[in-house]
Amino acid sequence: MTRLLAAVAAAALVAPAALADEIRVLNWQGYGTDADWAVAAFTAATGHTVVHDYFTSEQEMLTRLRTNPGAYDVVLINSAFTPQAAAEGLIRPIDPALVPNLANVDPALFANEDLNPGGVLMGVPWTWGLTSFAVNTNDFPEPPDSLAVFWDPAWKGRVSIRDDALEAVQFAALALGQDINAIDDLDAVRAKLAALMPQIATFWSSENDWNQNMASGLFAVATYWSGSAARSISEGLPIAFVVPEEGAIGWLDGLSVPASSTRVEAAHAFIDWMIDPEFYIRWDAEGAPATSNTLAAAALPETSFNRAVLGDPEVVARVQFMRPVDDATREAYLLLWQELKAAQ
């Protein structure tokens, strides 16, 4: 047991049982916070019990916070949606004094602009990952180092990207050297994607879908998520995940406390456990995304995907983390993407 949980457990021995709370957590199902062993360890140390509720989209998450005041104490929010939740008054500022493990959070993630709207920490950096690409090592004994491979005629008919408008547009922007969050030449992005279309074997939409097409040899190179790549590699798929010289699309998930929570201290204690190295090292072995905690990252075995691939500071420096996207921009990207697919 870590020093943090040991200290909390010691305090619980002298505290009245009535101080134990039931905290309610809102998250994606199966995403770390609801791991049976993790909840059991937290309850054993603190006396607090944990109940989960789940959402299936960020919009549903926001709706649940709006329409169920007092129902939740901890909520998972992608950093691109944290400013909106804060602006609507759905979440409260984080109290760093109640989250000791914040001291070991990567400074770049701690300072993420969207987790600190208005300069106030509204979400604790928890996990992060990348959208980049992977190659079939049967085709690529040495992985390529540039997104240019997607447009290489040698791989025509064996290339894939996910069927997602925002992801496709940002991917093309990366290839062009543009800022994915402030695209200044959408016409160039459109032309880049139009040139890619003849290369495509088929679009993919799920991890299982991707694995089957890569295993069959249909894909030689395809965009992919870092966490999914870690699982695919652990299952023996002959692939290599690449963070090219142009960079990659990054996402960052934070843990926040709803403004209407009445169990604020217990909520912070649970968030602190979620960024504790003891929690993360065990979760990493189960195929977790990358951790925000530098001590946890350094303690991973050298065979860990998240240490070998995402633990390099030079890799992190090439990441462009996703920022909030307004509805009008999303609609423009969707229209562009639909037109390109229709013309294929």
Secondary structure in CASP SS format (residue, H / E / C, confidence):
PFRMAT SS
TARGET T0000
AUTHOR 0000-0000-0000
METHOD secondary structure of the structure
MODEL  1
M C 1.00
T C 1.00
R H 1.00
L H 1.00
L H 1.00
A H 1.00
A H 1.00
V H 1.00
A H 1.00
A H 1.00
A H 1.00
A H 1.00
L H 1.00
V H 1.00
A C 1.00
P C 1.00
A H 1.00
A H 1.00
L H 1.00
A C 1.00
D C 1.00
E E 1.00
I E 1.00
R E 1.00
V E 1.00
L E 1.00
N E 1.00
W C 1.00
Q C 1.00
G C 1.00
Y C 1.00
G C 1.00
T C 1.00
D C 1.00
A C 1.00
D H 1.00
W H 1.00
A H 1.00
V H 1.00
A H 1.00
A H 1.00
F H 1.00
T H 1.00
A H 1.00
A H 1.00
T H 1.00
G C 1.00
H C 1.00
T E 1.00
V E 1.00
V E 1.00
H E 1.00
D E 1.00
Y E 1.00
F C 1.00
T C 1.00
S C 1.00
E H 1.00
Q H 1.00
E H 1.00
M H 1.00
L H 1.00
T H 1.00
R H 1.00
L H 1.00
R H 1.00
T H 1.00
N C 1.00
P C 1.00
G C 1.00
A C 1.00
Y C 1.00
D C 1.00
V E 1.00
V E 1.00
L E 1.00
I E 1.00
N E 1.00
S H 1.00
A H 1.00
F H 1.00
T H 1.00
P H 1.00
Q H 1.00
A H 1.00
A H 1.00
A H 1.00
E C 1.00
G C 1.00
L C 1.00
I E 1.00
R E 1.00
P C 1.00
I C 1.00
D C 1.00
P H 1.00
A H 1.00
L H 1.00
V C 1.00
P H 1.00
N H 1.00
L H 1.00
A H 1.00
N H 1.00
V E 1.00
D C 1.00
P H 1.00
A H 1.00
L H 1.00
F H 1.00
A C 1.00
N C 1.00
E C 1.00
D C 1.00
L C 1.00
N C 1.00
P H 1.00
G H 1.00
G H 1.00
V C 1.00
L C 1.00
M C 1.00
G C 1.00
V E 1.00
P E 1.00
W E 1.00
T E 1.00
W E 1.00
G E 1.00
L E 1.00
T E 1.00
S E 1.00
F E 1.00
A E 1.00
V E 1.00
N E 1.00
T C 1.00
N C 1.00
D C 1.00
F C 1.00
P C 1.00
E C 1.00
P C 1.00
P C 1.00
D C 1.00
S C 1.00
L H 1.00
A H 1.00
V H 1.00
F H 1.00
W H 1.00
D C 1.00
P H 1.00
A H 1.00
W H 1.00
K C 1.00
G C 1.00
R C 1.00
V E 1.00
S E 1.00
I C 1.00
R E 1.00
D C 1.00
D C 1.00
A H 1.00
L H 1.00
E H 1.00
A H 1.00
V H 1.00
Q H 1.00
F H 1.00
A H 1.00
A H 1.00
L H 1.00
A H 1.00
L C 1.00
G C 1.00
Q C 1.00
D C 1.00
I C 1.00
N C 1.00
A C 1.00
I C 1.00
D C 1.00
D C 1.00
L H 1.00
D H 1.00
A H 1.00
V H 1.00
R H 1.00
A H 1.00
K H 1.00
L H 1.00
A H 1.00
A H 1.00
L H 1.00
M H 1.00
P H 1.00
Q H 1.00
I E 1.00
A C 1.00
T C 1.00
F C 1.00
W E 1.00
S C 1.00
S C 1.00
E H 1.00
N H 1.00
D H 1.00
W H 1.00
N H 1.00
Q H 1.00
N H 1.00
M H 1.00
A H 1.00
S C 1.00
G C 1.00
L C 1.00
F C 1.00
A C 1.00
V E 1.00
A E 1.00
T E 1.00
Y E 1.00
W E 1.00
S H 1.00
G H 1.00
S H 1.00
A H 1.00
A H 1.00
R H 1.00
S H 1.00
I H 1.00
S H 1.00
E C 1.00
G C 1.00
L C 1.00
P C 1.00
I E 1.00
A E 1.00
F E 1.00
V E 1.00
V C 1.00
P C 1.00
E C 1.00
E C 1.00
G C 1.00
A E 1.00
I E 1.00
G E 1.00
W E 1.00
L E 1.00
D E 1.00
G E 1.00
L E 1.00
S E 1.00
V E 1.00
P E 1.00
A C 1.00
S C 1.00
S C 1.00
T C 1.00
R C 1.00
V H 1.00
E H 1.00
A H 1.00
A H 1.00
H H 1.00
A H 1.00
F H 1.00
I H 1.00
D H 1.00
W H 1.00
M H 1.00
I C 1.00
D C 1.00
P H 1.00
E H 1.00
F H 1.00
Y H 1.00
I H 1.00
R H 1.00
W H 1.00
D H 1.00
A C 1.00
E C 1.00
G C 1.00
A C 1.00
P C 1.00
A E 1.00
T E 1.00
S C 1.00
N E 1.00
T H 1.00
L H 1.00
A H 1.00
A H 1.00
A H 1.00
A H 1.00
L C 1.00
P C 1.00
E C 1.00
T C 1.00
S C 1.00
F H 1.00
N H 1.00
R H 1.00
A H 1.00
V C 1.00
L C 1.00
G C 1.00
D C 1.00
P H 1.00
E H 1.00
V H 1.00
V H 1.00
A H 1.00
R C 1.00
V E 1.00
Q E 1.00
F E 1.00
M C 1.00
R C 1.00
P C 1.00
V C 1.00
D C 1.00
D H 1.00
A H 1.00
T H 1.00
R H 1.00
E H 1.00
A H 1.00
Y H 1.00
L H 1.00
L H 1.00
L H 1.00
W H 1.00
Q H 1.00
E H 1.00
L H 1.00
K H 1.00
A H 1.00
A H 1.00
Q C 1.00
END
